[in-house]
């Protein structure tokens, strides 16, 4: 398959995944809205009562302010892109792992056949490497590419102690995971704050109502209803929308970590002297069952690879 066609197919798969997951988010949001507001209407409620813009201002505005106060600027800046990640979901499917395992096999095969120095040019200039360019999904993943090349460079320089390399890889992966978890945790904290701030909005509404205690019952009823809407909106925004986004981010970042752990398992197996096929099998076993290709799927993929070169 020509390289440009391969790139085009990869982009088509990525766009399809984005559309599929985005559709799930849209469908889920529609279900939440329809069930909550539809049920309210069916029980005889009036939607106009729920439109309380000042309550929304209190809840959302103060929630975002508290979010800025409680998080470092590095986390605040990443939340925007994190929302995009929540819409996309995990970028890694079975095809991506087949590609990753095939890439590792090709690298290990070249190193086994011609020595670690044979991959030095690929490691030092990965953006210009025709070896990595065979695998466009991995090739486009800058962080994963850098992660692999950093350790291959260390191997070529003579690092031969597997347990030391394992500890170093674990530390780097844990650091990466911690940075991602900070973002998901910040969004979850924001969700929790919305439910509490809904109570704040309700209390302020009650205070406003008490200042109008001499008004007739129909006016007081409207004011009390508006105050209670604050609690309702805070809980709905929190548990209906923001908390699910935080959960999605956590799952997405966990999948990202597993991608790196797959690379780690293959590298450590090769460093311990296993053949390329066995090293790739170590990496395959590190994957979760719903995205793990079978042994035969990987074997078919690597058998279709071109002969290794420099």
N, C-alpha and C positions, 0 to 999 in steps of 0.2 A: 504494500500500500504506500503510495507516495506520501512524503512527509506533510505536505500542505493539506492533503486529504485527511490525514490523521489528525492534524490540528483542527480542521473544520469539524470533524466528528466529535472531537473532545469538547469544542465550544458548544456544539448542538446538545451534547449530553448535559453539560453544565447549565445551559439555558432551560432545558427540560426539567432538571431537578429544581431549579429556582421556581419555575412556574408551578410544579407539582406541590412543593412545600408551601409556597405563597397561597395557593388555592386552599390548602388545609387551614391555614391561618385565617383566611377570609371566611371560609365556611364555618369554622369554629366561632369566630366573632359574630357572625350572623345568627348562629344558634343561640349564643348568649343573649344578644339583643332581643331576638324574637321571643325567646322563652320568658325573659324578665318582663319586658314591656307588653308583650302579647298577653301573658298571664294576668298582668295588672289590668289591662283593658277588659279582658274577659270577665274579671271579677267585678267590673263596673267602675273602675277607676278612670280618672280623666288625665290624659297625658299632659295637658297644659299645666297642671299643678307641679309636675316634676321639672319644669323648666325654671330653674333658679340660678341664673348666671352669677350672682354674687356668691352663692354657696360654692359654685364651681371655682370661682376665683380664689376663694379662701383655701379650698382643699388643694387644688392643683398648684396654685402659686406658692403657698407656704411649703408644700411638699417638695417642690423643685428647689426652693430656697434652702430647706433643710438638707436636701441632697448635696447641694454645693458646699454647705458648711461641713458636712460629715465626710467628704471624700477629697483626696488630693487631686490636684489639677490633672495629673496624668490619667487618672481614672475617669474624671469628668469628660475629658477630651475624647476618650475612647468609646463612650456610651453611644454616640451617634453611629459609628461603624458597627457597634455591637448589635444595635437594633436591626441593621442590615443582615447580620449573621443570624439573628433570630428568625427573620423572614426566609432566609435561604435554608436554614437547618444545616445538618452535617453535610459537608462537601464530599465525604468519603463513603462510597458504596463499594460493592464487591468488585466492580470493574477497576476502581481506583487501586484496590489492594492487589489485584492481579497484576496491574501495571507496576506497582511498587515492588512486588516480589520478583517480577521479571527483570526490573532494573537492577535489583540487588544481585540476582543470578548473573546478569551480564557483567557487572562490575567485578564480582568475585571470580568469575571465569577468566576474565582478562588478567586479573592480578595473579591467579593461580598459574595461568599459562605463561605469562611473560614477566611476572614479578611486580612488586608494588610500584617500582619506578615507572612502569608502563602506564599507570593511571595518574601520574604526577601532573601531566599537562592538563588533564581533564579536571583535576581537583583545583589546580591553581587558577584556571580560567573556565569555570563551569558554564558561564554564559556563552562561551564559544565552543563548548564541547559537543562534538557530534555523537558521543556516547550517550550523554544525558538527553540530548535533543530527540532521541528515539522514543522518549517517554514524555510526551507533552504535558500531561497532568502533573507529574512530579517536577518536570522542568520549569513549570510556571509557578511552583510553590517555592518561593524564595527562601523562606525560613527552613523548610525541610531540606532543601538543596544545600544550604549553608551548614546545617547540622551534620549531614552526611559527609560533606567535603572536609569539615573540620576534623572529624575523627579519622577519615581516610588519610588525611595529611599527617596526623599523629602516628598512624600505623606505618606510613612510608618513612617517617623519621626514626623509627626503631622502637616505638612503644609496644611492648610485648607482654605486659602484665594484665591479664584479663580482669582480675578482681579490682584493680585500680581504675581501669577504664570503665568498668561497670559502675563503680561508685561515682565517677565523674559524670557519666551519662545520666545516672539517676538524679544527681544534684541539678543538672541543667534542665532535665525534663520537669522535675519538681518545681524549679523556679518559674519555668514557663507556665506550668499549670497554676501556680499560685497567683501569677499576674492575671491570668484569665479568670480565676475564681474571685479575685477582687471585684471585677466588673460585674459578674453574675450576682455576687453578694450585695453589691451596691444597689443593683436593680431590685433585688429581693427586699432590701431595707426600705427602698422607696415605696414598694408595694405595701409593706407593713405600716409605713407612716401615713399613707392615704387613708387606711381604715381608722387610724387614731385621729387624724385631722378631720375626718368626717364628724367625729364627736365634737371637736372644737367648733366646727361650723354650726352644728346643731345647738350647742350651748349659746353661741352668739345669737343665733336665731331666737332662742328662748328669751335671752336678755332683751332683745329688740321687742319681742312680744309683750314682755312684762311692762315695757314702757308705754304700751298701748292698751293697758288693761281696762280702760274705761270705754273702749270701742265696743260696738255691738257684737254679738256672738259670731255672725257670719264673717266679720273682719278678723276676729281673734282666731277663728277656725282656719282661715286662710294663712295667717301668720304662723300658727303652730304647725300646720302642714308643711309650710316652706322650711321651717326649722328642722323638722324630722327628715326632710329630703336630704339634708347634709349628711346625716348618718348613712342613709341609703346610698347616696352617690359615692361616699368614701369607700364603703365596703364593695360596691360594684366595681369601681375603678381598680381597687386593690386586687380582689380575688377573681374578678372576671377577665381582667386584661393584663395588668402589670405583673402579677405573680406568675401566670403562665409563661410570660416572656422570660422571666428569670429562670424558670425551670427549663425552658427550651435552650437558653444560653448555657446552662450547666451541662446539659446533654451534649450540646455542640462542642463545648470545650473539652469534655471527657473524650469525645471521639477524636479530637485533635491530639490529645495526649496519647491515645492508643495508636495513632499513626506513627508517632515518634517511638513508641515502645516496640512497634514492629521493626523499625529500622534498627533500634538498639539490639534486639534479639538476634537479628541477622549478623550484625557487625561483631557481636561478642562470640557468636558461634564460629564465624570465620577466623577470628583472632585466636580461637582455641585450636585451630587446625582442621576443622571439618571441611569436607568438600563443598563446593558451591551449592549443589542440590540439597545437601543436608543442612547447610546454613540457612537456606531459604525455607526449609521445612521448620526449623526452629522459629523463624520469623512468622510463618503462617500460623503456627500453634499459639502465638501471642494474641491472635485476633478474636473478637467476639463472634459467636456462632452465626449471627444473622448476616454478617458481612464476610465471613471466612470462606474463601474458595476451597474447593476440594483439592486433594492432592493431584487428581487427574486434570483438573482445570488448569492448575499451575503448570503441570508437566506439558500440557498441550500448548500453553502460551509460550513457555521458554523454548520449546522445540521449534517454534515458528520464528524465533529471533534470528537476525542475520549473524554471520560469523563475526566474532569479536575482532577489533582492530585497535590501533593506537590512535 
